[in-house]
Amino acid sequence: MEVGTSGVLMLPYTASSVGVARRRLIGDLTDDGVYEATACDVGLVLSELISNALRHATPLPGNVVKVSWMLGDDCVEVAVSDGGGPTVPLVNKPTANALGGRGLGIVDRLALRWGVYTHPEAGETTVWAALPLSGDAEKSPESVAENGPRGHNGTGPDLVIASSRDA
């Protein structure tokens, strides 16, 4: 497995981009030796993040959404950037018969950590998640506080780190 493998896609702000991004990500990860089950979990999380961007946010200039991923030595980080929306992404507790509202719950369940980074001057919001490469990875409050998405170093005035496992 090659540590540091990454991908960045600028995709049309349309539902068909979900499948395009998921297939490209899973293909890249399996080519790099990531177990198929792990690659599929990462693909599911990326799909949820893109779907949320399409449903709850505005596109970036050019009517696009930015999708990126980075393969590290112990985790895979995915991120979706959009033009922001009226609310901050939060995990919902939908009723059993609700038709939606489970996306970030899935992200929260599968990810080591996830969060939201707003870039007010750029009019951009990024929702990111880091997933373990092995099923036996343990979360610790210290790693959540210290290890934000690559490039943000877990800090910033508008960074929100979320995980139900910290409660």
C-alpha positions in Angstrom: 0.0 0.0 0.0 1.4 3.4 -0.9 1.0 5.9 1.9 0.1 9.4 0.8 -2.0 8.4 -2.3 -4.6 11.0 -2.8 -7.3 12.2 -5.2 -9.1 15.4 -5.9 -12.2 15.7 -8.1 -14.2 18.7 -9.1 -17.6 17.2 -10.0 -20.8 18.7 -11.2 -23.3 19.6 -8.5 -25.6 16.8 -9.5 -26.7 13.4 -8.1 -24.8 11.5 -10.7 -21.5 12.7 -9.1 -22.1 10.6 -6.0 -21.6 7.3 -8.0 -18.7 8.8 -10.0 -16.8 9.8 -6.9 -17.5 6.5 -5.0 -16.4 4.3 -7.9 -13.2 6.4 -8.4 -12.3 6.3 -4.7 -13.0 2.6 -4.2 -11.0 1.8 -7.4 -8.0 3.9 -6.2 -8.1 2.4 -2.7 -8.3 -1.2 -3.8 -5.5 -0.6 -6.4 -3.4 0.7 -3.4 -4.1 -2.5 -1.4 -6.8 -1.4 0.9 -9.1 -4.2 1.9 -12.4 -4.2 -0.1 -14.6 -4.0 3.0 -12.7 -0.9 4.2 -12.7 0.7 0.8 -16.5 0.1 0.6 -17.0 1.7 4.0 -15.0 4.8 2.9 -17.0 4.9 -0.3 -20.2 4.8 1.7 -19.0 7.7 3.9 -18.0 9.7 0.9 -21.4 9.1 -0.7 -23.2 10.3 2.4 -21.0 13.5 2.5 -21.7 14.3 -1.2 -25.4 13.6 -0.8 -25.6 15.9 2.1 -23.8 18.6 0.2 -26.2 18.3 -2.7 -29.3 18.3 -0.4 -28.3 20.9 2.2 -25.7 23.3 0.7 -25.0 25.4 -2.4 -22.5 24.6 -5.0 -19.0 26.0 -5.3 -18.4 28.6 -8.1 -18.9 26.8 -11.5 -21.7 24.7 -10.1 -19.4 22.1 -8.7 -18.6 20.2 -5.5 -14.9 19.3 -4.5 -14.2 15.8 -3.4 -10.9 14.7 -2.1 -9.2 11.8 -0.3 -5.8 11.0 1.3 -4.5 7.5 2.1 -2.4 7.6 5.3 -0.5 4.9 7.1 -3.4 4.2 9.5 -6.4 5.8 8.0 -8.1 7.2 4.9 -9.4 10.8 5.0 -12.2 12.0 2.8 -13.5 15.5 2.4 -16.3 17.2 0.5 -16.3 21.0 -0.1 -19.3 23.0 -1.1 -20.6 26.6 -1.0 -22.1 26.2 2.4 -25.6 26.2 3.6 -28.0 27.7 6.2 -27.1 25.1 8.9 -24.1 23.3 10.3 -24.0 19.6 9.6 -25.0 17.6 12.8 -26.0 14.0 13.5 -29.8 13.7 13.7 -31.8 11.1 15.6 -34.6 10.5 13.0 -37.7 8.5 13.9 -38.0 4.9 12.8 -40.3 5.9 9.9 -38.4 9.0 8.7 -37.3 8.9 5.1 -34.0 10.6 5.7 -31.7 12.1 8.3 -29.4 9.1 8.8 -26.4 10.1 6.7 -24.2 11.7 9.3 -25.1 9.0 11.8 -23.6 6.5 9.4 -20.5 8.7 9.0 -20.2 9.0 12.8 -20.5 5.3 13.3 -17.9 4.4 10.7 -15.4 7.2 11.1 -12.6 7.5 13.7 -13.4 11.2 13.7 -15.2 13.7 11.4 -15.9 17.4 11.4 -16.8 20.6 9.6 -14.4 23.3 8.6 -15.8 26.6 7.3 -13.8 29.0 5.1 -15.9 32.1 5.4 -13.6 34.3 3.2 -13.9 31.7 0.4 -17.6 31.0 0.9 -16.7 27.3 1.3 -17.6 24.6 3.8 -15.7 21.3 4.0 -17.1 18.2 5.8 -14.4 15.6 6.4 -14.0 12.2 7.9 -11.1 9.8 8.8 -11.7 6.1 8.7 -9.4 3.4 10.0 -7.5 1.1 7.7 -7.9 -1.8 10.2 -11.0 -2.8 12.1 -9.2 -2.9 15.4 -8.2 0.8 15.5 -9.2 2.5 18.8 -10.3 6.1 19.2 -8.8 8.2 21.9 -9.9 11.8 22.8 -6.2 12.8 22.4 -6.1 11.6 18.8 -9.4 13.3 18.0 -8.1 16.7 19.4 -4.7 16.4 17.7 -5.4 14.8 14.4 -7.8 16.8 12.3 -8.0 16.6 8.5 -4.7 16.9 6.7 -3.9 20.6 6.1 -6.0 21.8 9.1 -4.0 20.0 11.9 -7.1 19.8 14.0 -7.3 23.5 14.6 -8.8 26.6 13.2 -11.4 29.2 14.3 -14.2 27.5 12.4 -13.3 23.8 12.9 -15.8 21.5 14.5 -14.7 18.0 15.4 -17.5 15.6 16.0 -17.6 12.0 17.3 -20.2 10.3 19.5 -17.5 8.2 20.9 -16.1 11.2 22.8 -19.2 11.6 24.8 
